Each structure stands twice: as C-alpha cells, then as structure tokens.
Amino acid sequence: MSESEQPASGSTADGKTDSTTDSKTVKATERPNTGRAFGPPGGIPGDKSMDFLPSAKRLLKRLRPHRVQVSGVVLLAIFSVGLSVLGPKILGRATDIIFSGAIGKQFPRGLTKEQIIEQTRASGNGRLAELLQGIDLIPGVGIDTDALRNVLLLALGLYVGAFFLSWAQGYILNGVVQRTILDLRSEVEEKLNKLPLSYFDGAPRGELLSRVTNDIDNISTSLQQTLSQLLTSLLTVIGVVTMMFVISPLLALIALVTIPISMILTAAIAKRSQVRFVQQWRHTGALNGQIEEAFTGHELVKVFGRQKEIETSFAEKNEELYKAAFGAQFISGLIMPLMMFIGNVNYVVIAVVGGLRVASGTMSLGDVQAFIQYSRQFTQPLTQVASMANLLQSGVASAERVFEVLDAKEQVPDDATPEKVTDSRGRVEFEHVSFSYKPDEPLITDLSLVAEPGQTVAIVGPTGAGKTTLVNLIMRFYELNGGRITLDGVDITDLTRHDLRSRIGMVLQDTWLFGGTIRDNLLYGNLKATEEDMLAAAKATYVDRFVHSLPDGYDTVIDEEGSNVSAGEKQLLTIARAFLADPQLLILDEATSSVDTRTEVLVQRAMAALRSDRTSFVIAHRLSTIRDADLILVMENGAIVEQGNHTELLSLDGAYARLYNAQFSGAVVDIDEEAAAIATPVATPAGRPMAR
C-alpha cells in the first residue's frame, strides 16, 4: 500500500484516518493503475459533460442555507437597479428643459405656443411646426435653470443611492459565496473520509487534488463574478424593457427583436464550448497527476535517465490542455463580439426611427435620448451575460467534477447500535473468511486462524500471496465477502471503525512523517501523552539516541518528506509513535525493509519491546526477523498452506523451508530451466543478446 493509502504510520488509527477505509468494491492485490483516474460515479468526465442546467441548478441549491441573505441581496438589487433605470428618464427630462428653453428663446414674448406653431406652419415649414408641437415651448423664455438644477440633483441622488445599494448587495453576496464554498470544501473533506480505500486505489493523487483545490477555487471565482452580474443583468433587462414600453411601444418592439437572436446565438455557441470546458478541466487534472507523479519520483526518473520521456509526456499533456483551453475560450469568446454587433445594429435602428418620430412631433428629444440610453442598457446586460458565459460554463464544468466526488459510493456505515469489547485481551479469530478484490478472481477462501492474546503472529509468503490483505481485513479497510473476524469474541463489523482502530497500531514499510517537530510527530500517536511518556517511548525504541545529536533535539523540524533524517531514523520514529499509542493489537508491515543492518538490529529490538504483552501481526520477507514468532503463517495464493513456529516449519521441509533456504542457503535453480534460459538470449535495449 502506498503512503497515501495507509493510516499514519506508527499511530493508532482514528477518525482522521478514515479516508483509507473499506469497501465492498475492491481491486486486485497489487491494485494496478489502469490509467484512468476514476471510475463512475467518481470518474473523470468524458468528452461530454453532464447536463448543464441540472448541474447549474444543483450548484445554486447550495445557496439554500443562506436564503435570508440571498433574499436581502435580491431586494437590494431590485432597488439598486430600479434607481439606475429611472436615471435616463430623469436625464431625458433635463434634455427637454434645455432644448425647449433654447428653442423658446428664439421666439418673441407675448405669443402663445399655438400661435407660434400656426405662424410656422403658415410660413410653409410644416416639419418645424410638428417638432414644436412635441416640446414644452414657452416663447421668449430661455432655459429654466431652477427646474434643470432640481432634475440634475434628483438624477445625482438616484445614481448615488444605486451605488450604495449595489455596494451593500456585493458585500452580502461575497459573504454568501465564501460561506458556500467553505461548506463545499468541508463537505468534500468529510466525503473523502467516508470513501472506501478502493476509491483511492484508482485515483492518482494529482487528479484528486485538482478536483478538491483547483476545481473548487474555480467554482468560487465563477459564483463570485457571475451571480451578482447575472441577477443585476436580469433585473436591468426587466426594468429597461418596462421603461422602453412606457416611452415608446414601437421602439420597444424593435429593441426586443434582439432577444431571440441573442438567445439562439448564445445557446448554439455555449453548447459547443461547454464540451471543451469539461475537456479543459479533465486535461488539467491529468496534467497535475503527471506532474505530481514525476516530481514525487524524480530521483528514480534521474536514475533511469527518463527525463526525456517525462518531458515528452508532459509536453503531450500540456499540448492537449492548451488545445482544450484555447478551444473553450475561443468559442465562448465569440459570444461577446456577436452580442456587441447585434447591439450596435439595434442602436442604429432606434436612432433613425427615434429621430423621425422627434421630427414628426410624436416624441420629445429627451424621450429619444432616454430611449437610446435604455437601448444601450438593454443590450449591455445581454452582452455582459454573454461575456460571462465562458466563466459560467467553466464553473459548472468544475462543479460537475466536484459533484462526482460527492456522489461516489461511500464505505459501509457503522452499525447504529455498535457493540463494545468488554473483555479486552487482544484475541483475534478468522472464521471461514472469504475475500476477493474482484468478484471473478477469488483471493482468500475459507481461511480460519486464531491469534491468542500476547502472541506474535508472523505472516510470510511470496509477493501477492495476500499477506497485506490479511491485516487490511483486520483494520476493516475492506469488507469481507464471507465469514467473519472477531476481536475478543466481538465481530469487528459490530464495532465502530474508530473503536476498532483505536485498539490497533501500525508500523508500515513506507514511513509517514508530517511537517513539524519530532515531538509533534511522536505525540501524533497519543495526543494526551505527557512529556515523560514521550521520552520513555523514545528511549525504549532507541529514538532518544539520535535525537540528541540533532541541533534542536525534539524540537528539530522535520519537513514533509523527512529528508533531514535517515530512513532508519524515520522508521524508529514511527515505531516510537506506535509505542506511545500503547495499542492492544500491533501490525508491523515490512518495518525493516528499507534500513541498514545495524539499524535493523535497533529496529528489531525496538519492535521486540513494542510487541511485549501485545497481540502482534508481523509481515516480513526477511525471515531472520520472525524466527522468534509464536506462530508463523505461510500464505500462497490467499490461503494458509503451513503454520507453526520456526523449528516446526523447517522440519516440515515445505513452503517455509523453501523460502528460508532461498534466503540463507542460496537459491535452488532448476537445471533444465537454466539451460532453456541460456538457449534463449534476452535482447538488451541496444539490441545485443544478454544471458539470463
């Protein structure tokens, strides 16, 4: 199992390690990576996304807990847009005051408006007469400055009020969006802790991290930038259309022609760009997975000289991401220019028709000016919505990927009325246990064994025999297909996972240390331990020896990779952590596989101290480490083929004896097989034959 799949090395499993838990849906022992990051329902989206509208609705439903604040945002937006929409009409009144005053000053006092119009028509200037008919003309009187000042102050008040209302709307909405994203992140974190281990077996860490970081950040950005604008744009369109019909139904009908045209074009473009946005985020996750994998194993990449292959693979994935991102942005980017073009055509038509109506006296110049402003306000929100289409589609595509994680099948829940272990002794019994990672590939069939309290049970066998699977079943990382496992007579499925794992400590061959001090890493095994308890555990496991040689002792900061301590020292730290946890059961999985001979002696002594008075399961390939085990289980193909102590198993001259002799007496090679191997040369990478 990899580090990401295991609980904290050397610590008792607790609620924090539930992310590596069980499932009835599992894979093969080695759990090979199939190349796909996820399978349905938690898989990578295909080339086609989920339905856009259902996904968008599901995303918006996450705002439901904040319905009061959302209602306040809507009300503020209504008043803000309402004040803004009244502005052009008020300013149109100011234009009428200026225009009528400028025209009226050109005529002599004492005449009425009707007399001026009759004289103008009598002089043969009918067009001008019709124009004068449509304005508030007072002959001989210029611009009414008092009325103009009052109108301008009213307009200024409207716009200032709209600004403050809009600011309050944005402030509240920002809080709603950020709290929604906070809840979403918390829900994803909680979901990850409920997913079975099999989910993570097929999930490259880079891809999963991309979903829970990049995609959630993208959702946050999309909601923040689109919600307010969409609401404001919708209300603006409603308010503007209302005012346009009040001013001129004819011009309003002309302006409304652009709506179906805009909707048809936007829908057609959005349908094509949405697919590419899904591809963009899919390729982003794949690229992140490749980068994480390459840099995690950068030493091996350099050792085997595979930098060129890594660079080539990166270039290919980067090119795929570029093409998907370019296509998504280019296609969605066509919406705004098209909307602007339609808006400009609409503006020209309204200006021409409005000018003719002013000339005919059926509309005032101020109303035409206001209507032109409204036409701009009408097309502007449509253009803004179009310009946000790419951001909105990108956000929904990210939401789909996050929803796939949230919809993934969870592990079997704990019993609502769990049992308790009353007589805690550490007796573990397998009763006719059957298990398989794949339904058509049985691994463990009808396995029964008993580990008595205080016994050390060693599990040996070739790779893939099911050794690690056996201890994973004890931890309930996977669920059984048949039979049961009991702890002190209680079925482990009747216990809560927290209760079960709080009794178990694990020391893995892949050590896990987090960024922090040595003291922090040790206390991770038991947060309630005192300083004296920690020092006692460190001394018992030979950690205290090398810690004193470090510059800051127990306050020495270890980075996340543990690169400032050796492999053996890291292993001792994990053993000390398990020692401090004082578990009832102990599982040691190849705990000395990566240390030198001298350190192995120290590790064995430390593990001997740790195993004292505890039921222990030891997985080992080095048979020298388990000679003193009370019971040795020899596994082949998921079955126990031999069991007994070291002396008994050697006397049987069976599977255990073959393993032991292979390590200590030299490998026995079949002469016929060797001759066949020599007769069939193996081609080297350079094409030259090489003897086997």
Buried (B, 14 or more C-beta within 10 A) or exposed (E): BEBBBBBBBBBBBBEEBBBBBBBEBBBEBEBEEEEEBBBEEBBBBEEEBBEBEEBBEBBBEBBEEBEEBBEBBEEBBBBBBBBBBBBBBBBBBBBBBBBBBEBBBEBEEEEEBEEBBEEBBEEEEEEBBBBBBBBBBBBEEBBBEEBBEBBBEBBEEBBEBBEEBBEBBBEBBBEBBEBBBEEBBEBBEEBBBBBBBBBBBBBBBBBBBBBBEBBBEBBBBBBBBBBBBBBBBBBBBBBBBBBBBBBBEBBBEBBBEBBEBBEEBBEEBBEEBBBBBBBBBBBBBBBBBBBBBBEBBEEEBEEEEBEEEBEEBBEEBBEBBEBBBEBBBEBBBBBBEBBBEBBEBBBEBBBEBBBEBBBEBBBBBBBBBBBBBBBBBBBBBBBBBBBBBBBBBBBBBBBBBBBBBBEBBBBBEBEEEBBEBEEEEBBBBBBEBBBBBEEEEBBBBEBEBEBBBBBBBBBBBEEBBBBBBBBBBBBBBBBBBBBBBBBBEBEBBBBBBBBBBBBBBBBBBBBBBEEBBBBBBBBBBBEEBEEEBBBBBBBBBBBBEBBEEBEEEBEBEBEEEBEEBBBBBBBBBBBBBBBBBBBBBBBBBBBBBBBEEEBBEBBBEBBEBBBEEBBBBBBBBEBEBBEEBBBBBBBBBBBBBBBBBBEEBBEEEEBBBBBBBEEEEEEEEEEEEEEEBEEEEEEEEEEEEEEE
